[in-house]
Amino acid sequence: MFTGLIEAIGTVRSRRDESGGVSFQIECRFDGDDLRLGESIAVDGVCISVEEFNREKFRFTASSETLDRSILGSKKVGEKVHLERALRLGDRLGGHLVQGHVDGKGEVIRLLSRGSAADLTIGIPEPLRRYIVEKGSLAVQGVSLTVAGIESGKATFALIPTTLQKTYLGQLKPGDRLNLEVDILAKYVESLLPNSGSGIDKNKLQNWGFV
């Protein structure tokens, strides 16, 4: 489990196609404790397992499933990636609950600079639109962002100076593809609602204490 607060920006130092996946080596120095074998790290919002590491680099393998669901397979040597280590029990939850399980791929529509801040507009794939609400949360390339506005299949986010400093979102260009993970709470709520298309079951809402 992660929070969507980026700890570091790494660099892809090598990639090697293997049977059923791609092996990546990422250069990065984390603050704090050394990495551990099998540890989970979110790389551009994708939860991976560390297979080898030293004080400057770590290696992992992205499976075919991961490559299909995310844009990780498009990463080239020299490109940057967002990195976040797994949440510890007792840590502050500064962003929102992020699993590192990518739900779909978005596309940058516009990045508008506003002094030291910026507005980012992303095209959202149709299957994910129902999970996104104004002032709700969305993980974009592993970054926890708050939805500022929604219109015609597009979501806009206000990027504050800290976000621009801690991530590479300010370097995005129209047409760039992005990993998206919707709020897990929205998916759980949907799974509890009837699938008949008749609307929300009021009896369930009463049982949950909402009405």
KAWO-V570193 format. One record per residue. RES is the residue in one letter. PHI is phi in degrees with one decimal (NA if undefined). PSI is psi in whole degrees, 0 to 359 (999 if undefined). D_CENTER is the distance of its C-alpha to the mean C-alpha in Angstrom with 2 decimals. Layout:
res:RES phi:PHI psi:PSI d_center:D_CENTER
res:RES phi:PHI psi:PSI d_center:D_CENTER
This chain:
res:M phi:NA psi:143 d_center:11.60
res:F phi:-131.7 psi:178 d_center:9.47
res:T phi:-118.1 psi:349 d_center:9.50
res:G phi:82.5 psi:13 d_center:6.75
res:L phi:-101.5 psi:112 d_center:9.87
res:I phi:-70.9 psi:130 d_center:10.01
res:E phi:-90.0 psi:327 d_center:13.25
res:A phi:-160.3 psi:161 d_center:14.15
res:I phi:-110.9 psi:122 d_center:13.86
res:G phi:-101.4 psi:175 d_center:15.25
res:T phi:-129.0 psi:133 d_center:17.23
res:V phi:-71.2 psi:118 d_center:17.68
res:R phi:-99.9 psi:335 d_center:21.32
res:S phi:-160.3 psi:155 d_center:22.08
res:R phi:-145.0 psi:140 d_center:21.03
res:R phi:-139.5 psi:123 d_center:23.42
res:D phi:-69.2 psi:132 d_center:23.59
res:E phi:-130.4 psi:169 d_center:24.72
res:S phi:-62.5 psi:114 d_center:25.92
res:G phi:83.4 psi:10 d_center:23.03
res:G phi:176.4 psi:191 d_center:20.25
res:V phi:-133.4 psi:132 d_center:19.56
res:S phi:-93.6 psi:127 d_center:20.10
res:F phi:-115.4 psi:145 d_center:18.29
res:Q phi:-117.2 psi:126 d_center:19.64
res:I phi:-115.0 psi:129 d_center:17.60
res:E phi:-90.6 psi:127 d_center:19.65
res:C phi:-172.3 psi:148 d_center:18.67
res:R phi:-117.0 psi:118 d_center:20.56
res:F phi:-88.0 psi:149 d_center:19.01
res:D phi:-76.9 psi:152 d_center:21.02
res:G phi:89.4 psi:212 d_center:22.74
res:D phi:-65.8 psi:155 d_center:23.47
res:D phi:-67.6 psi:161 d_center:23.39
res:L phi:-69.5 psi:166 d_center:20.98
res:R phi:-129.6 psi:147 d_center:22.26
res:L phi:-59.4 psi:134 d_center:22.58
res:G phi:84.2 psi:355 d_center:20.23
res:E phi:-63.5 psi:146 d_center:17.88
res:S phi:-89.9 psi:134 d_center:14.21
res:I phi:-133.7 psi:139 d_center:11.80
res:A phi:-88.2 psi:119 d_center:8.07
res:V phi:-111.2 psi:109 d_center:8.52
res:D phi:52.5 psi:36 d_center:6.15
res:G phi:87.6 psi:2 d_center:3.49
res:V phi:-104.8 psi:123 d_center:6.74
res:C phi:-74.5 psi:121 d_center:9.29
res:I phi:-126.0 psi:168 d_center:12.55
res:S phi:-113.2 psi:131 d_center:16.07
res:V phi:-71.0 psi:127 d_center:18.15
res:E phi:-104.8 psi:328 d_center:21.35
res:E phi:-147.7 psi:153 d_center:23.19
res:F phi:-162.6 psi:159 d_center:22.95
res:N phi:-140.1 psi:195 d_center:25.19
res:R phi:-71.6 psi:348 d_center:24.98
res:E phi:-121.4 psi:341 d_center:23.41
res:K phi:-142.1 psi:159 d_center:21.45
res:F phi:-142.8 psi:158 d_center:19.77
res:R phi:-124.1 psi:145 d_center:19.63
res:F phi:-149.0 psi:164 d_center:17.70
res:T phi:-116.8 psi:127 d_center:18.09
res:A phi:-92.8 psi:122 d_center:15.60
res:S phi:-73.7 psi:170 d_center:17.43
res:S phi:-61.2 psi:324 d_center:18.39
res:E phi:-61.7 psi:315 d_center:16.28
res:T phi:-63.1 psi:319 d_center:13.07
res:L phi:-66.9 psi:326 d_center:14.48
res:D phi:-70.5 psi:322 d_center:15.31
res:R phi:-88.2 psi:342 d_center:12.07
res:S phi:-127.4 psi:178 d_center:9.85
res:I phi:-97.8 psi:11 d_center:11.07
res:L phi:-57.9 psi:325 d_center:11.48
res:G phi:-66.2 psi:344 d_center:15.15
res:S phi:-87.1 psi:353 d_center:15.74
res:K phi:-68.8 psi:131 d_center:15.19
res:K phi:-107.4 psi:162 d_center:18.71
res:V phi:-59.2 psi:131 d_center:20.62
res:G phi:98.4 psi:345 d_center:20.44
res:E phi:-80.1 psi:157 d_center:17.03
res:K phi:-90.4 psi:153 d_center:14.57
res:V phi:-138.4 psi:145 d_center:11.26
res:H phi:-79.3 psi:140 d_center:9.16
res:L phi:-129.4 psi:136 d_center:10.23
res:E phi:-144.6 psi:129 d_center:10.19
res:R phi:-80.0 psi:160 d_center:12.87
res:A phi:-62.9 psi:150 d_center:13.11
res:L phi:-68.7 psi:135 d_center:14.39
res:R phi:-90.3 psi:145 d_center:18.19
res:L phi:-60.7 psi:130 d_center:20.28
res:G phi:99.4 psi:347 d_center:21.76
res:D phi:-70.0 psi:155 d_center:19.09
res:R phi:-71.4 psi:139 d_center:18.40
res:L phi:-96.3 psi:83 d_center:15.37
res:G phi:-76.4 psi:334 d_center:14.71
res:G phi:-103.6 psi:248 d_center:11.38
res:H phi:-147.7 psi:171 d_center:10.76
res:L phi:-68.7 psi:118 d_center:10.53
res:V phi:-124.2 psi:129 d_center:7.29
res:Q phi:-90.2 psi:337 d_center:8.52
res:G phi:83.6 psi:18 d_center:6.39
res:H phi:-108.6 psi:102 d_center:7.96
res:V phi:-67.5 psi:131 d_center:6.74
res:D phi:-94.5 psi:336 d_center:9.13
res:G phi:-178.1 psi:179 d_center:9.95
res:K phi:-117.5 psi:128 d_center:10.18
res:G phi:-103.0 psi:177 d_center:10.95
res:E phi:-137.8 psi:135 d_center:13.48
res:V phi:-67.9 psi:124 d_center:14.41
res:I phi:-94.4 psi:316 d_center:17.65
res:R phi:-159.1 psi:143 d_center:18.68
res:L phi:-127.2 psi:111 d_center:18.07
res:L phi:-110.6 psi:116 d_center:21.00
res:S phi:-73.0 psi:137 d_center:22.04
res:R phi:-131.7 psi:73 d_center:23.70
res:G phi:68.8 psi:240 d_center:25.37
res:S phi:-87.5 psi:0 d_center:23.09
res:A phi:-118.7 psi:183 d_center:20.34
res:A phi:-160.4 psi:157 d_center:18.84
res:D phi:-110.3 psi:128 d_center:17.82
res:L phi:-112.6 psi:125 d_center:14.99
res:T phi:-114.3 psi:130 d_center:15.59
res:I phi:-124.4 psi:138 d_center:13.44
res:G phi:-79.7 psi:127 d_center:15.05
res:I phi:-102.7 psi:129 d_center:13.57
res:P phi:-61.0 psi:144 d_center:14.89
res:E phi:-52.8 psi:317 d_center:17.67
res:P phi:-61.4 psi:340 d_center:16.67
res:L phi:-98.0 psi:350 d_center:13.66
res:R phi:-62.4 psi:327 d_center:15.74
res:R phi:-68.4 psi:342 d_center:17.54
res:Y phi:-88.6 psi:352 d_center:14.63
res:I phi:-106.3 psi:125 d_center:13.98
res:V phi:-128.7 psi:154 d_center:16.61
res:E phi:-60.5 psi:134 d_center:17.77
res:K phi:71.0 psi:7 d_center:16.86
res:G phi:-85.0 psi:183 d_center:14.25
res:S phi:-110.3 psi:147 d_center:10.61
res:L phi:-145.9 psi:134 d_center:7.52
res:A phi:-90.6 psi:120 d_center:3.84
res:V phi:-118.3 psi:113 d_center:4.34
res:Q phi:53.8 psi:34 d_center:4.15
res:G phi:84.9 psi:358 d_center:2.69
res:V phi:-96.1 psi:126 d_center:5.41
res:S phi:-73.7 psi:116 d_center:7.02
res:L phi:-123.7 psi:151 d_center:9.27
res:T phi:-99.9 psi:131 d_center:12.44
res:V phi:-71.8 psi:119 d_center:13.81
res:A phi:-87.8 psi:331 d_center:17.12
res:G phi:-165.6 psi:154 d_center:18.58
res:I phi:-133.0 psi:135 d_center:18.54
res:E phi:-160.3 psi:124 d_center:21.13
res:S phi:49.6 psi:51 d_center:21.96
res:G phi:76.3 psi:12 d_center:18.60
res:K phi:-122.8 psi:143 d_center:16.99
res:A phi:-120.5 psi:139 d_center:14.89
res:T phi:-114.6 psi:141 d_center:15.62
res:F phi:-128.5 psi:139 d_center:14.06
res:A phi:-92.3 psi:114 d_center:16.31
res:L phi:-92.0 psi:115 d_center:15.10
res:I phi:-79.4 psi:164 d_center:17.40
res:P phi:-53.6 psi:320 d_center:19.10
res:T phi:-61.7 psi:318 d_center:17.33
res:T phi:-62.5 psi:319 d_center:13.86
res:L phi:-67.0 psi:330 d_center:15.65
res:Q phi:-78.7 psi:324 d_center:17.31
res:K phi:-88.7 psi:346 d_center:14.56
res:T phi:-130.4 psi:177 d_center:12.11
res:Y phi:-104.7 psi:16 d_center:13.13
res:L phi:-60.1 psi:331 d_center:11.94
res:G phi:-70.5 psi:351 d_center:15.68
res:Q phi:-101.1 psi:3 d_center:16.60
res:L phi:-68.1 psi:156 d_center:14.98
res:K phi:-129.3 psi:153 d_center:17.69
res:P phi:-52.9 psi:134 d_center:18.46
res:G phi:97.6 psi:342 d_center:17.72
res:D phi:-62.4 psi:140 d_center:14.75
res:R phi:-93.6 psi:149 d_center:12.28
res:L phi:-137.1 psi:145 d_center:8.51
res:N phi:-78.4 psi:132 d_center:5.80
res:L phi:-122.8 psi:135 d_center:5.34
res:E phi:-130.1 psi:120 d_center:5.29
res:V phi:-79.2 psi:166 d_center:8.40
res:D phi:-63.6 psi:124 d_center:10.19
res:I phi:-60.3 psi:330 d_center:11.90
res:L phi:-63.2 psi:323 d_center:15.06
res:A phi:-63.9 psi:321 d_center:15.45
res:K phi:-69.7 psi:322 d_center:15.50
res:Y phi:-66.8 psi:318 d_center:17.99
res:V phi:-61.0 psi:317 d_center:20.13
res:E phi:-60.4 psi:320 d_center:20.34
res:S phi:-66.7 psi:338 d_center:21.48
res:L phi:-89.1 psi:348 d_center:24.25
res:L phi:-89.3 psi:153 d_center:25.60
res:P phi:-65.9 psi:152 d_center:28.29
res:N phi:-101.7 psi:16 d_center:27.63
res:S phi:-77.2 psi:346 d_center:31.01
res:G phi:82.6 psi:5 d_center:29.84
res:S phi:-88.2 psi:2 d_center:32.34
res:G phi:105.1 psi:188 d_center:29.91
res:I phi:-76.0 psi:137 d_center:28.95
res:D phi:-75.6 psi:110 d_center:31.39
res:K phi:-64.5 psi:328 d_center:33.13
res:N phi:-62.8 psi:321 d_center:34.54
res:K phi:-67.0 psi:320 d_center:31.13
res:L phi:-61.4 psi:322 d_center:30.19
res:Q phi:-65.0 psi:318 d_center:33.48
res:N phi:-63.0 psi:327 d_center:32.84
res:W phi:-81.5 psi:353 d_center:29.51
res:G phi:86.4 psi:15 d_center:31.40
res:F phi:-85.2 psi:334 d_center:29.85
res:V phi:-134.6 psi:999 d_center:33.24
